[in-house]
Every structure is written in C-alpha cells, then in structure tokens.
C-alpha cells in the first residue's frame, strides 16, 4: 500500500463532569489524532499526551507528528512504519497514534473481531458524601459495572475515610481499585496503605512518584492490599523490575506507553509470565484508542479494562459509536470505527495535512 495523504490533528472534547486526579482535575480530553490514507483506505490512530504523566512534552510531540507526516506521502506503508520507528524510543505516545493508523490500514489481526465480544470496564467513583455515593454506586452497578476506580493521593486521612465510606456503601456489589497517581510521599503512602481494610479492594495503584522505586516498594511492603504500578512502567525492563518487589501483584499498561499493538500484547504476556496480573487501559482516551486497547484486552487480560475515557466525553467522535452495554465495550464481529467528519471538524483545534 502507498501512502497518499496524512493529516495530524489535535482535538478537544469537553467532559460531562470533571475527572478528578491528584495531579489536577481534567475538564477536557485533547488527544492527537492521526489519519493516513493509502490506496483509498483510511487508518486512524490516537494518543493523548498528559503533561507530567510522561517525559513527553506537547511541543515535542506535535513537532514529531508533523515531521513524520511530512515525509510519509508517496512511501509504502512499510517504509512509513520505518519512519515512525526512528521516533518511537523517545516519543512512544504519539508514535502509538502513527502505528495505530498503519495497523488499522493493514488490517492487523488483533483488531479483527471474528465474533461479538464483550470487554468489561471499570467506572470512576467520584462522589464524597454518603448520599452522593449511594446514588452514584446504585447507578453504576445498575449500568453493569462491577469494578469502581477510586482516586486517592490527596490527604491520606481524608482518603482513608472516603474509601471506608465507599466500602460501606458498595457492600460487596463492586470491587474497588484505588489510584494515587503518584500523589503520596512514602510516609503518607505507608500511613494510608497499612490502614486499609482489604475487604472488596482489588489493588492500590502507584502510591508514589514514578521514578521512586524505593518509596513504592516501601509502601508495597506495608500495604494491606496488592500494589499495582502504572506510571513507573514503560518497557520490559520495568516489568521485570516490578516482579522483584514484594506485594506488587499488578502492572498496568497503555498502548501509548508501549507504542505498537504487538509489543503491547507481548508486554502483557510478560507480566503474566512473571506471576503478576496485567491490567490494560487508558482512562483519558477517546474512541479510537479505547477500541484498539479493547481489541488487545480480549486475549490479554481477565479483569476490568480501564479504556473508558470515551464514556467521560460529552460528545462522540465516531459515526458508529463504540458500543457500550452491561458495563463494558461490546465489540461486534468485524467492527471498524468510522469517524464523524462533522464532529471531527467541530472539535479540531490544530490541523496539518500532507499530500503525495
């Protein structure tokens, strides 16, 4: 296949409600989108670069997208992939969008659902008051969610009180995943994790800074529940290192941290081979990235996926919206996303196009 046209965009999709994180609330998801046309077919890729989550900057990412896109028209898709290879180690996020578009064009086997498939998701639990939690958890469990994500990493005492409140209200109807997003110091992480009642708690995610392996290990040693590492993990070496830390029972990956679909599947398999449980999904992605991660999840994980960002946005990107029912993504056999050009136009904030 020969590349005829490449467009790189940044879009902005407001959220229905703010998404609360220890690093600051998000009110809009503004990922980069890649569109590649080859032999009349179109492939799409997506990646949101979250400042502070990685070492990748918005400026470097946008420039790299433009540089890659500029040289692709006229190349075969195989040669276009080799262009991306040259950027992948330094900027895996935006490269995952380029690889994704090329994989969609090539009809990658992981994206081909031979039969209807259901991928369970978790949902954010954001209310604080007893009544607010009763209403929220009743609604979420009625929608089919059986795993709830609880953001912590603020004041550990208040976090602990809120977790206990959620445990009382949930009363076994849903499992909890706690996520500090690197928000605790070592001392606060230990104070929080050591006091948890493990009833109904699946895991506690990324207590301390991504590069502070010693602090995360110290929290893991004192935690009443298994630890999951996320921001600390990028490659196989990090996965191997996580496996040497006591009470690290889970490792989470995202397509944008690994780059390519095949590499993502291999890394998830490596996590399992080392005796840990793989978790997958980006909670700040829209439908294209969520679709790709859900396709990989089918054969790679056996727990709730975290690729739920598309449910947080007020509007949808696709003409054929990614189907959701019974607390999960419903992938029909042969499903391929079709971008709604009007929605794309209305939400685009940056755009560059390149032709053969």
Buried (B, 14 or more C-beta within 10 A) or exposed (E): BBBBBBBBBBBBBEBEEEBEBBBEEBEBBBBBBBBBBBEEBBBBBBBBBBEEBBEBEBEBBBEBBBEBBEBBBEBEBEEBBEBBBEBBEEBBBBBBBBBBBBBBBBEBEBBEBEEEBBBBBBBBBBBBEEEEBBEBBEEBBEBBBBBBBBBBBBBBEEBBEBBEBBBEBBEEBBBBBBBBBBBBBBEBBBBBBEBBEEEBBBBBBBBBBBEBBEBBBBBBBBBBBBBBBBBBBBBBEBBEBBBEBEBBBBBBBBBBBBBBBBBBBEBBEBBBEBEBBBBBBBBBBBBBBBBBBBBBBBEBBEBBBBBBBBBBBEEBBBEBEBEBEEBBBBBEEEBBBEBBEEBBEEBBEBBBEBEE
